[in-house]
Amino acid sequence: MHPSDSPVKSRRPYDATARQEQARARRAAALDAAERLFLSGGYLATSPEEIAAAADVSVATVYKTYGGKSGLLRALCERALQGAGPVPAEDRSDSLRATSSARTLIEGWGRLQLEVAPRVAPLLVVLAEAAYRDPGAASLRAEIEDRRLARMGENAAALLRLDGVRGDLTQDEARDVLWLATAPELYDLLVVRRGWSVSRYGQHVTRMLVASLL
């Protein structure tokens, strides 16, 4: 057989799955370490080097993936806002709007707040404290608060289309009541400082919304 006629061994296709999983694990480790350190020692007192050491990753990985501390905190807040389960809490909130009852919608929002607040409120309180002294934290806080206010405006518009809402309620008033009910400071005051259970907090949020909006 002529050498040129010999069968050519096909190369095995490159499988990047393991490498991608390792990268995902490093990203998650950095997030988990940052969350522990931010909540225990504060945002300002925590350095990227400490986060990298706690996560057993390089400092370069922290900066390359998240751009530094503010990027880490932004990613942590976004992860917390997803809630539990495979479907993001925001998507589940949107699906609740299909109901024809304002009370049913509010009760659904209350359940979601019960799920999301314990995850995101402590991070937002840390961010609020850091915002007084750190320009990057201040910018991030303003961005998140603007997004939350806009989101509550969308929820208010959806609520006002349903039966059972107060006749004199304006969209701006409904938006502001929803904005207040989802404020991280409310969770901090009642659960962290006053020792309420998360369940009691969730029930209070629902009752407050029902009394104010219906």
C-alpha positions in Angstrom: 0.0 0.0 0.0 1.3 3.4 -0.9 1.9 5.6 2.1 -0.5 8.2 0.7 -3.2 5.5 0.6 -3.0 4.6 4.3 -6.0 5.6 6.4 -5.6 8.9 8.3 -6.5 8.8 11.9 -9.1 11.4 12.7 -8.3 13.7 15.6 -10.7 13.5 18.5 -12.7 16.7 18.8 -11.5 19.0 21.6 -13.9 18.8 24.6 -13.8 22.0 26.5 -16.4 20.8 29.1 -13.9 20.2 31.9 -12.2 23.5 31.3 -15.5 25.4 31.3 -16.6 23.7 34.5 -13.3 24.6 36.2 -13.8 28.2 35.1 -17.4 28.2 36.4 -16.3 26.7 39.7 -13.6 29.5 40.1 -16.2 32.2 39.4 -18.6 30.7 41.9 -15.9 30.3 44.5 -15.0 34.0 44.1 -18.6 35.0 44.5 -19.1 32.8 47.5 -16.0 34.1 49.2 -16.8 37.7 48.5 -20.3 37.3 49.9 -18.9 35.8 53.2 -16.3 38.5 53.6 -18.6 41.4 52.6 -21.3 40.3 55.1 -18.9 39.6 57.9 -16.3 42.4 57.6 -18.0 45.0 55.3 -17.3 46.0 51.8 -14.7 48.7 52.4 -12.6 46.5 54.8 -12.5 43.6 52.3 -9.7 43.6 49.7 -9.7 41.7 46.4 -6.6 39.9 47.7 -8.5 38.6 50.7 -11.3 37.4 48.4 -8.9 35.7 46.1 -7.2 33.9 49.0 -10.5 32.8 50.5 -11.6 31.5 47.1 -8.3 29.9 46.3 -8.1 31.7 43.0 -5.7 34.3 41.7 -6.3 38.0 42.1 -6.1 38.3 38.4 -9.1 35.9 38.1 -11.1 38.3 40.4 -10.3 41.3 38.3 -10.6 39.6 34.9 -13.9 38.0 35.7 -15.6 40.7 37.8 -13.5 43.9 37.4 -12.9 44.2 41.1 -15.1 44.6 44.2 -18.0 46.5 42.8 -18.3 44.0 40.0 -18.4 41.2 42.5 -21.1 42.9 44.6 -23.1 43.6 41.4 -22.9 39.9 40.5 -23.9 38.9 44.0 -26.9 41.1 43.9 -28.0 39.8 40.5 -27.5 36.2 41.7 -29.6 36.9 44.9 -32.4 38.5 42.9 -32.8 35.2 40.9 -34.3 33.6 44.0 -34.4 29.9 44.4 -35.1 27.4 41.7 -34.4 27.3 38.0 -36.8 30.1 37.0 -35.7 33.6 38.0 -37.9 35.3 40.5 -38.4 38.3 38.1 -39.8 36.0 35.4 -42.1 34.4 38.0 -43.2 37.8 39.1 -44.1 38.7 35.5 -46.1 35.5 35.1 -48.2 36.5 38.1 -49.6 39.4 36.2 -51.8 37.1 34.2 -54.2 36.9 37.2 -57.4 39.0 37.2 -57.3 39.6 40.9 -55.2 42.3 42.5 -55.1 40.5 45.8 -53.8 37.3 44.2 -51.1 39.3 42.5 -50.1 41.0 45.8 -50.0 37.7 47.7 -47.8 36.3 45.0 -45.4 39.2 45.3 -45.4 38.7 49.0 -44.3 35.1 48.6 -41.5 36.2 46.2 -40.3 38.8 48.6 -40.2 36.2 51.3 -37.9 34.2 49.0 -35.7 37.0 47.6 -35.3 39.4 50.5 -33.1 37.2 52.7 -30.7 36.7 49.8 -30.4 40.3 48.5 -31.3 42.6 51.4 -28.1 42.0 53.5 -26.0 42.7 50.4 -27.8 45.9 49.7 -27.4 47.1 53.2 -23.7 46.5 53.0 -23.7 48.4 49.7 -25.6 51.3 51.2 -23.1 51.6 54.1 -20.2 51.5 51.6 -21.8 54.1 49.3 -21.1 56.9 51.8 -17.3 56.5 51.4 -16.7 54.7 48.1 -17.6 56.3 44.7 -17.8 52.9 43.0 -20.2 51.6 45.6 -22.3 54.8 45.4 -22.6 54.5 41.7 -23.6 50.8 42.0 -26.2 51.6 44.6 -27.7 54.4 42.5 -27.9 52.0 39.5 -29.6 49.2 41.5 -32.0 51.6 43.2 -33.0 53.1 39.8 -33.6 49.7 38.5 -35.7 48.7 41.5 -37.8 51.9 41.2 -38.4 51.3 37.5 -39.4 47.7 38.2 -41.9 48.8 40.8 -43.3 51.2 38.3 -43.9 48.3 35.9 -45.5 46.3 38.7 -47.7 49.2 39.7 -49.0 49.6 36.1 -49.8 45.9 36.0 -51.6 46.1 39.3 -53.8 49.0 38.3 -55.2 47.0 35.4 -56.7 44.5 37.8 -59.9 44.3 39.8 -59.9 45.3 43.5 -57.4 48.2 43.5 -58.3 51.4 45.4 -60.2 53.7 43.1 -58.1 56.8 44.1 -54.8 55.1 43.7 -52.4 56.6 41.2 -49.6 54.7 39.5 -46.9 56.8 41.2 -48.4 56.1 44.6 -48.6 52.4 43.9 -45.1 52.4 42.7 -43.8 54.1 45.8 -45.7 51.7 48.1 -44.2 48.7 46.3 -40.8 50.4 46.4 -41.0 50.9 50.1 -42.2 47.3 50.7 -39.2 45.9 48.9 -36.6 48.2 50.5 -33.7 46.3 52.0 -33.8 48.6 55.0 -37.2 47.2 56.0 -35.9 43.7 56.0 -32.9 44.8 58.0 -34.9 46.6 60.6 -37.5 43.9 61.2 -35.5 40.7 60.7 -31.9 41.6 61.5 -32.4 44.2 64.2 -35.8 43.3 65.7 -35.4 39.5 65.3 -38.6 38.9 63.3 -38.7 35.5 61.5 -38.6 35.7 57.7 -42.1 34.2 57.6 -43.4 37.0 59.8 -41.7 39.6 57.7 -43.2 38.2 54.5 -46.7 38.2 56.1 -46.2 41.8 57.2 -45.2 42.9 53.7 -48.3 41.3 52.2 -50.6 42.8 54.8 -49.0 46.2 54.3 -49.5 46.0 50.5 -53.1 44.8 50.8 -54.0 47.6 53.3 -52.3 50.3 51.2 -53.3 49.3 47.7 -56.6 47.5 47.8 
